[in-house]
Amino acid sequence: MRMDIETYNKIYDSLESVNDVESVAEQFSQPIGTIYSILNQKTVTKVKRNFSRVKNNSARHLRQWKKGKSITEIARKNDIPATLMVSMLLKEMDIPKKGFIRNLDEYPDGRLKKEVMDAMESDVFFSPKAHDLHAEKGEMGESLLATWLTERGLTYRSENDLRAEGFTKTPDFLLDEPLDVDGVQVSWIESKALFGDEKEHAYYIKKQFREYEENYGIGMIVYWYGFIDTISYNGNIIKDFEFFAGAGDMVEELLNFKTDW
């Protein structure tokens, strides 16, 4: 759904936590997944702004924890995701984060283990579980596109096919024959299971889209959860879930995928 910048800013300003998602989605008549994606991106921006300052005080955070404050309390006080506070505290304790988290079940029960588990369970954007769910949403978007192309008799080479042929910068789908979309012949399609705001779009232009266009011509970018109507890129087509309305249940599943954690 193309979203005007005024509506986007109102939604952005209305979101502080996942507790706001349902009411904001209803207020602005948006899919829950769209609002969830905007909150995710707002959280990432906030982390980038605050992380260094919070990290510089990790010794003080550890002292607070030793005095009885929980990891989630300290994270909330410093406006940072709980998983990142876990990382800071473990480093301050000289405990390797990856080894501790991967082998959590092997550690004896105790305060630290319990609070690390609670912190990661409460963190809907930065925890290992959150990263796994984000990857799963990405796979769902690609699977939906593959089905949509196949149902239309359109053949393509996937990202894996292209990598096997030695390509390094590869879109999700390189079409064997151009596809007409709104009178534009598109040769490749890239799937993004997120909302296309200006920052995300600029990042992917630099990281991916520019090279795709140079190598393969005009393409189609799919921001499944919608996008701001101010973004564009050299005549490449930008679409979202509404373009694939005929896919029905698959689109609904993606838009509402485990947003209730």
ZAPAMAR-289046 format. One record per residue (C-alpha): x negated, y negated, z; residue number from 1. Coordinates in nm, 2 decimals, decimal comma, padded with zeros to 4 digits. Layout:
ZAPAMAR-289046
<xx = X&yy = Y&zz = Z&num = NUM>;
...
This chain:
ZAPAMAR-289046
<xx = 00,00&yy = 00,00&zz = 00,00&num = 1>;
<xx = -00,15&yy = -00,33&zz = -00,11&num = 2>;
<xx = -00,15&yy = -00,55&zz = 00,20&num = 3>;
<xx = -00,18&yy = -00,93&zz = 00,20&num = 4>;
<xx = -00,45&yy = -01,08&zz = 00,41&num = 5>;
<xx = -00,21&yy = -01,26&zz = 00,64&num = 6>;
<xx = -00,04&yy = -00,93&zz = 00,74&num = 7>;
<xx = -00,37&yy = -00,76&zz = 00,77&num = 8>;
<xx = -00,50&yy = -01,03&zz = 01,01&num = 9>;
<xx = -00,19&yy = -01,00&zz = 01,22&num = 10>;
<xx = -00,22&yy = -00,62&zz = 01,24&num = 11>;
<xx = -00,59&yy = -00,65&zz = 01,32&num = 12>;
<xx = -00,53&yy = -00,90&zz = 01,60&num = 13>;
<xx = -00,25&yy = -00,69&zz = 01,75&num = 14>;
<xx = -00,47&yy = -00,38&zz = 01,79&num = 15>;
<xx = -00,67&yy = -00,32&zz = 02,11&num = 16>;
<xx = -00,63&yy = 00,06&zz = 02,17&num = 17>;
<xx = -00,46&yy = 00,37&zz = 02,03&num = 18>;
<xx = -00,17&yy = 00,29&zz = 02,27&num = 19>;
<xx = -00,09&yy = 00,00&zz = 02,03&num = 20>;
<xx = -00,08&yy = 00,21&zz = 01,71&num = 21>;
<xx = 00,28&yy = 00,34&zz = 01,71&num = 22>;
<xx = 00,44&yy = 00,00&zz = 01,80&num = 23>;
<xx = 00,23&yy = -00,19&zz = 01,55&num = 24>;
<xx = 00,31&yy = 00,06&zz = 01,28&num = 25>;
<xx = 00,68&yy = 00,01&zz = 01,35&num = 26>;
<xx = 00,66&yy = -00,36&zz = 01,37&num = 27>;
<xx = 00,48&yy = -00,40&zz = 01,04&num = 28>;
<xx = 00,65&yy = -00,10&zz = 00,86&num = 29>;
<xx = 00,32&yy = 00,07&zz = 00,79&num = 30>;
<xx = 00,22&yy = 00,44&zz = 00,81&num = 31>;
<xx = 00,07&yy = 00,53&zz = 01,15&num = 32>;
<xx = -00,24&yy = 00,65&zz = 00,96&num = 33>;
<xx = -00,29&yy = 00,31&zz = 00,81&num = 34>;
<xx = -00,28&yy = 00,13&zz = 01,15&num = 35>;
<xx = -00,50&yy = 00,40&zz = 01,30&num = 36>;
<xx = -00,76&yy = 00,35&zz = 01,03&num = 37>;
<xx = -00,76&yy = -00,03&zz = 01,08&num = 38>;
<xx = -00,81&yy = 00,02&zz = 01,45&num = 39>;
<xx = -01,10&yy = 00,26&zz = 01,38&num = 40>;
<xx = -01,27&yy = 00,00&zz = 01,16&num = 41>;
<xx = -01,21&yy = -00,28&zz = 01,42&num = 42>;
<xx = -01,36&yy = -00,05&zz = 01,69&num = 43>;
<xx = -01,67&yy = 00,01&zz = 01,47&num = 44>;
<xx = -01,72&yy = -00,36&zz = 01,41&num = 45>;
<xx = -01,69&yy = -00,43&zz = 01,79&num = 46>;
<xx = -01,95&yy = -00,16&zz = 01,86&num = 47>;
<xx = -02,19&yy = -00,31&zz = 01,62&num = 48>;
<xx = -02,15&yy = -00,64&zz = 01,78&num = 49>;
<xx = -02,18&yy = -00,52&zz = 02,14&num = 50>;
<xx = -02,40&yy = -00,21&zz = 02,13&num = 51>;
<xx = -02,75&yy = -00,37&zz = 02,18&num = 52>;
<xx = -02,63&yy = -00,58&zz = 02,47&num = 53>;
<xx = -02,47&yy = -00,28&zz = 02,65&num = 54>;
<xx = -02,76&yy = -00,05&zz = 02,58&num = 55>;
<xx = -03,01&yy = -00,30&zz = 02,73&num = 56>;
<xx = -02,82&yy = -00,26&zz = 03,06&num = 57>;
<xx = -02,82&yy = 00,12&zz = 03,06&num = 58>;
<xx = -03,03&yy = 00,14&zz = 03,38&num = 59>;
<xx = -02,76&yy = -00,07&zz = 03,56&num = 60>;
<xx = -02,49&yy = 00,15&zz = 03,41&num = 61>;
<xx = -02,67&yy = 00,46&zz = 03,56&num = 62>;
<xx = -02,68&yy = 00,30&zz = 03,90&num = 63>;
<xx = -02,31&yy = 00,23&zz = 03,88&num = 64>;
<xx = -02,25&yy = 00,59&zz = 03,79&num = 65>;
<xx = -02,46&yy = 00,72&zz = 04,08&num = 66>;
<xx = -02,25&yy = 00,50&zz = 04,31&num = 67>;
<xx = -01,94&yy = 00,67&zz = 04,20&num = 68>;
<xx = -01,80&yy = 00,50&zz = 03,89&num = 69>;
<xx = -01,69&yy = 00,74&zz = 03,62&num = 70>;
<xx = -01,84&yy = 00,73&zz = 03,27&num = 71>;
<xx = -01,51&yy = 00,63&zz = 03,12&num = 72>;
<xx = -01,47&yy = 00,35&zz = 03,37&num = 73>;
<xx = -01,81&yy = 00,21&zz = 03,29&num = 74>;
<xx = -01,74&yy = 00,24&zz = 02,91&num = 75>;
<xx = -01,41&yy = 00,06&zz = 02,95&num = 76>;
<xx = -01,57&yy = -00,21&zz = 03,16&num = 77>;
<xx = -01,83&yy = -00,27&zz = 02,88&num = 78>;
<xx = -01,58&yy = -00,24&zz = 02,60&num = 79>;
<xx = -01,77&yy = 00,05&zz = 02,43&num = 80>;
<xx = -01,65&yy = 00,40&zz = 02,33&num = 81>;
<xx = -01,71&yy = 00,65&zz = 02,60&num = 82>;
<xx = -01,92&yy = 00,88&zz = 02,38&num = 83>;
<xx = -02,17&yy = 00,61&zz = 02,33&num = 84>;
<xx = -02,19&yy = 00,55&zz = 02,71&num = 85>;
<xx = -02,25&yy = 00,92&zz = 02,75&num = 86>;
<xx = -02,55&yy = 00,89&zz = 02,51&num = 87>;
<xx = -02,69&yy = 00,59&zz = 02,70&num = 88>;
<xx = -02,66&yy = 00,76&zz = 03,04&num = 89>;
<xx = -02,80&yy = 01,09&zz = 02,93&num = 90>;
<xx = -03,10&yy = 00,91&zz = 02,78&num = 91>;
<xx = -03,15&yy = 00,72&zz = 03,10&num = 92>;
<xx = -03,15&yy = 01,05&zz = 03,29&num = 93>;
<xx = -03,40&yy = 01,20&zz = 03,04&num = 94>;
<xx = -03,15&yy = 01,46&zz = 02,93&num = 95>;
<xx = -03,15&yy = 01,53&zz = 02,55&num = 96>;
<xx = -02,80&yy = 01,44&zz = 02,43&num = 97>;
<xx = -02,76&yy = 01,68&zz = 02,14&num = 98>;
<xx = -02,88&yy = 01,98&zz = 02,34&num = 99>;
<xx = -02,66&yy = 01,89&zz = 02,64&num = 100>;
<xx = -02,34&yy = 01,84&zz = 02,44&num = 101>;
<xx = -02,39&yy = 02,13&zz = 02,20&num = 102>;
<xx = -02,45&yy = 02,37&zz = 02,50&num = 103>;
<xx = -02,21&yy = 02,21&zz = 02,74&num = 104>;
<xx = -02,05&yy = 02,54&zz = 02,82&num = 105>;
<xx = -02,38&yy = 02,68&zz = 02,94&num = 106>;
<xx = -02,42&yy = 02,42&zz = 03,21&num = 107>;
<xx = -02,28&yy = 02,48&zz = 03,56&num = 108>;
<xx = -01,97&yy = 02,29&zz = 03,65&num = 109>;
<xx = -02,03&yy = 01,96&zz = 03,82&num = 110>;
<xx = -01,96&yy = 01,60&zz = 03,81&num = 111>;
<xx = -02,18&yy = 01,51&zz = 03,51&num = 112>;
<xx = -02,04&yy = 01,80&zz = 03,29&num = 113>;
<xx = -01,68&yy = 01,72&zz = 03,38&num = 114>;
<xx = -01,72&yy = 01,34&zz = 03,31&num = 115>;
<xx = -01,90&yy = 01,40&zz = 02,98&num = 116>;
<xx = -01,61&yy = 01,63&zz = 02,87&num = 117>;
<xx = -01,35&yy = 01,38&zz = 02,99&num = 118>;
<xx = -01,54&yy = 01,10&zz = 02,81&num = 119>;
<xx = -01,55&yy = 01,28&zz = 02,48&num = 120>;
<xx = -01,19&yy = 01,39&zz = 02,50&num = 121>;
<xx = -01,08&yy = 01,03&zz = 02,56&num = 122>;
<xx = -01,29&yy = 00,89&zz = 02,27&num = 123>;
<xx = -01,08&yy = 00,90&zz = 01,95&num = 124>;
<xx = -01,33&yy = 00,74&zz = 01,72&num = 125>;
<xx = -01,69&yy = 00,83&zz = 01,82&num = 126>;
<xx = -01,67&yy = 01,17&zz = 01,98&num = 127>;
<xx = -01,78&yy = 01,49&zz = 01,80&num = 128>;
<xx = -01,41&yy = 01,59&zz = 01,77&num = 129>;
<xx = -01,33&yy = 01,25&zz = 01,62&num = 130>;
<xx = -01,61&yy = 01,29&zz = 01,36&num = 131>;
<xx = -01,48&yy = 01,64&zz = 01,27&num = 132>;
<xx = -01,13&yy = 01,51&zz = 01,22&num = 133>;
<xx = -01,25&yy = 01,23&zz = 01,00&num = 134>;
<xx = -01,44&yy = 01,48&zz = 00,79&num = 135>;
<xx = -01,13&yy = 01,69&zz = 00,77&num = 136>;
<xx = -00,92&yy = 01,39&zz = 00,65&num = 137>;
<xx = -01,18&yy = 01,33&zz = 00,38&num = 138>;
<xx = -01,15&yy = 01,69&zz = 00,27&num = 139>;
<xx = -00,77&yy = 01,66&zz = 00,26&num = 140>;
<xx = -00,79&yy = 01,35&zz = 00,04&num = 141>;
<xx = -01,02&yy = 01,53&zz = -00,20&num = 142>;
<xx = -00,81&yy = 01,84&zz = -00,21&num = 143>;
<xx = -00,50&yy = 01,63&zz = -00,27&num = 144>;
<xx = -00,67&yy = 01,46&zz = -00,57&num = 145>;
<xx = -00,79&yy = 01,80&zz = -00,71&num = 146>;
<xx = -00,44&yy = 01,93&zz = -00,69&num = 147>;
<xx = -00,30&yy = 01,62&zz = -00,86&num = 148>;
<xx = -00,55&yy = 01,64&zz = -01,14&num = 149>;
<xx = -00,49&yy = 02,01&zz = -01,20&num = 150>;
<xx = -00,12&yy = 01,98&zz = -01,21&num = 151>;
<xx = -00,16&yy = 01,73&zz = -01,49&num = 152>;
<xx = -00,39&yy = 01,96&zz = -01,68&num = 153>;
<xx = -00,69&yy = 01,73&zz = -01,63&num = 154>;
<xx = -01,03&yy = 01,89&zz = -01,61&num = 155>;
<xx = -01,33&yy = 01,75&zz = -01,42&num = 156>;
<xx = -01,66&yy = 01,82&zz = -01,26&num = 157>;
<xx = -01,66&yy = 01,79&zz = -00,88&num = 158>;
<xx = -01,93&yy = 01,63&zz = -00,67&num = 159>;
<xx = -02,07&yy = 01,98&zz = -00,60&num = 160>;
<xx = -02,07&yy = 02,06&zz = -00,97&num = 161>;
<xx = -02,26&yy = 01,74&zz = -01,05&num = 162>;
<xx = -02,52&yy = 01,79&zz = -00,77&num = 163>;
<xx = -02,58&yy = 02,14&zz = -00,91&num = 164>;
<xx = -02,66&yy = 01,98&zz = -01,24&num = 165>;
<xx = -02,92&yy = 01,76&zz = -01,08&num = 166>;
<xx = -02,72&yy = 01,43&zz = -01,04&num = 167>;
<xx = -02,79&yy = 01,24&zz = -00,71&num = 168>;
<xx = -02,53&yy = 00,97&zz = -00,71&num = 169>;
<xx = -02,20&yy = 01,15&zz = -00,77&num = 170>;
<xx = -01,83&yy = 01,05&zz = -00,75&num = 171>;
<xx = -01,59&yy = 01,30&zz = -00,61&num = 172>;
<xx = -01,45&yy = 01,37&zz = -00,96&num = 173>;
<xx = -01,60&yy = 01,30&zz = -01,30&num = 174>;
<xx = -01,33&yy = 01,35&zz = -01,56&num = 175>;
<xx = -01,40&yy = 01,55&zz = -01,88&num = 176>;
<xx = -01,17&yy = 01,31&zz = -02,07&num = 177>;
<xx = -01,08&yy = 00,95&zz = -01,96&num = 178>;
<xx = -00,75&yy = 00,91&zz = -01,78&num = 179>;
<xx = -00,52&yy = 00,62&zz = -01,86&num = 180>;
<xx = -00,41&yy = 00,44&zz = -01,54&num = 181>;
<xx = -00,22&yy = 00,11&zz = -01,59&num = 182>;
<xx = -00,37&yy = 00,08&zz = -01,94&num = 183>;
<xx = -00,73&yy = 00,13&zz = -01,82&num = 184>;
<xx = -00,93&yy = 00,43&zz = -01,92&num = 185>;
<xx = -01,10&yy = 00,57&zz = -01,60&num = 186>;
<xx = -01,38&yy = 00,82&zz = -01,62&num = 187>;
<xx = -01,43&yy = 00,90&zz = -01,25&num = 188>;
<xx = -01,23&yy = 00,90&zz = -00,92&num = 189>;
<xx = -01,36&yy = 00,84&zz = -00,57&num = 190>;
<xx = -01,15&yy = 00,94&zz = -00,27&num = 191>;
<xx = -01,18&yy = 00,74&zz = 00,06&num = 192>;
<xx = -00,97&yy = 00,86&zz = 00,36&num = 193>;
<xx = -00,96&yy = 00,51&zz = 00,51&num = 194>;
<xx = -00,82&yy = 00,16&zz = 00,48&num = 195>;
<xx = -00,99&yy = -00,06&zz = 00,22&num = 196>;
<xx = -01,07&yy = -00,38&zz = 00,40&num = 197>;
<xx = -01,33&yy = -00,63&zz = 00,26&num = 198>;
<xx = -01,62&yy = -00,50&zz = 00,47&num = 199>;
<xx = -01,56&yy = -00,14&zz = 00,38&num = 200>;
<xx = -01,52&yy = -00,22&zz = 00,01&num = 201>;
<xx = -01,83&yy = -00,43&zz = 00,00&num = 202>;
<xx = -02,03&yy = -00,15&zz = 00,17&num = 203>;
<xx = -01,92&yy = 00,11&zz = -00,08&num = 204>;
<xx = -01,97&yy = -00,12&zz = -00,38&num = 205>;
<xx = -02,33&yy = -00,14&zz = -00,28&num = 206>;
<xx = -02,37&yy = 00,22&zz = -00,17&num = 207>;
<xx = -02,17&yy = 00,40&zz = -00,44&num = 208>;
<xx = -01,94&yy = 00,22&zz = -00,68&num = 209>;
<xx = -02,19&yy = 00,00&zz = -00,85&num = 210>;
<xx = -02,40&yy = 00,30&zz = -00,95&num = 211>;
<xx = -02,10&yy = 00,51&zz = -01,05&num = 212>;
<xx = -01,99&yy = 00,23&zz = -01,29&num = 213>;
<xx = -02,34&yy = 00,20&zz = -01,43&num = 214>;
<xx = -02,37&yy = 00,57&zz = -01,49&num = 215>;
<xx = -02,01&yy = 00,68&zz = -01,58&num = 216>;
<xx = -01,81&yy = 00,36&zz = -01,68&num = 217>;
<xx = -01,49&yy = 00,24&zz = -01,53&num = 218>;
<xx = -01,34&yy = 00,45&zz = -01,25&num = 219>;
<xx = -01,06&yy = 00,47&zz = -00,99&num = 220>;
<xx = -01,11&yy = 00,42&zz = -00,62&num = 221>;
<xx = -00,85&yy = 00,57&zz = -00,39&num = 222>;
<xx = -00,81&yy = 00,42&zz = -00,04&num = 223>;
<xx = -00,56&yy = 00,67&zz = 00,09&num = 224>;
<xx = -00,45&yy = 00,45&zz = 00,38&num = 225>;
<xx = -00,40&yy = 00,13&zz = 00,18&num = 226>;
<xx = -00,61&yy = -00,18&zz = 00,10&num = 227>;
<xx = -00,62&yy = -00,56&zz = 00,12&num = 228>;
<xx = -00,49&yy = -00,72&zz = -00,20&num = 229>;
<xx = -00,80&yy = -00,94&zz = -00,22&num = 230>;
<xx = -01,04&yy = -00,67&zz = -00,30&num = 231>;
<xx = -01,14&yy = -00,57&zz = -00,66&num = 232>;
<xx = -01,45&yy = -00,46&zz = -00,85&num = 233>;
<xx = -01,53&yy = -00,52&zz = -01,21&num = 234>;
<xx = -01,20&yy = -00,40&zz = -01,35&num = 235>;
<xx = -01,21&yy = -00,06&zz = -01,17&num = 236>;
<xx = -00,87&yy = 00,06&zz = -01,06&num = 237>;
<xx = -00,79&yy = 00,07&zz = -00,69&num = 238>;
<xx = -00,50&yy = 00,28&zz = -00,57&num = 239>;
<xx = -00,36&yy = 00,43&zz = -00,24&num = 240>;
<xx = -00,11&yy = 00,69&zz = -00,12&num = 241>;
<xx = 00,18&yy = 00,52&zz = -00,30&num = 242>;
<xx = 00,03&yy = 00,60&zz = -00,64&num = 243>;
<xx = 00,06&yy = 00,97&zz = -00,55&num = 244>;
<xx = 00,41&yy = 00,96&zz = -00,41&num = 245>;
<xx = 00,50&yy = 01,27&zz = -00,62&num = 246>;
<xx = 00,27&yy = 01,48&zz = -00,41&num = 247>;
<xx = 00,52&yy = 01,45&zz = -00,12&num = 248>;
<xx = 00,44&yy = 01,66&zz = 00,18&num = 249>;
<xx = 00,06&yy = 01,66&zz = 00,11&num = 250>;
<xx = 00,05&yy = 01,28&zz = 00,13&num = 251>;
<xx = 00,27&yy = 01,27&zz = 00,44&num = 252>;
<xx = 00,04&yy = 01,52&zz = 00,61&num = 253>;
<xx = -00,26&yy = 01,30&zz = 00,53&num = 254>;
<xx = -00,10&yy = 00,98&zz = 00,65&num = 255>;
<xx = 00,00&yy = 01,13&zz = 00,98&num = 256>;
<xx = -00,29&yy = 01,37&zz = 01,03&num = 257>;
<xx = -00,36&yy = 01,42&zz = 01,40&num = 258>;
<xx = -00,32&yy = 01,05&zz = 01,49&num = 259>;
<xx = -00,17&yy = 01,17&zz = 01,82&num = 260>;
<xx = -00,51&yy = 01,32&zz = 01,92&num = 261>;
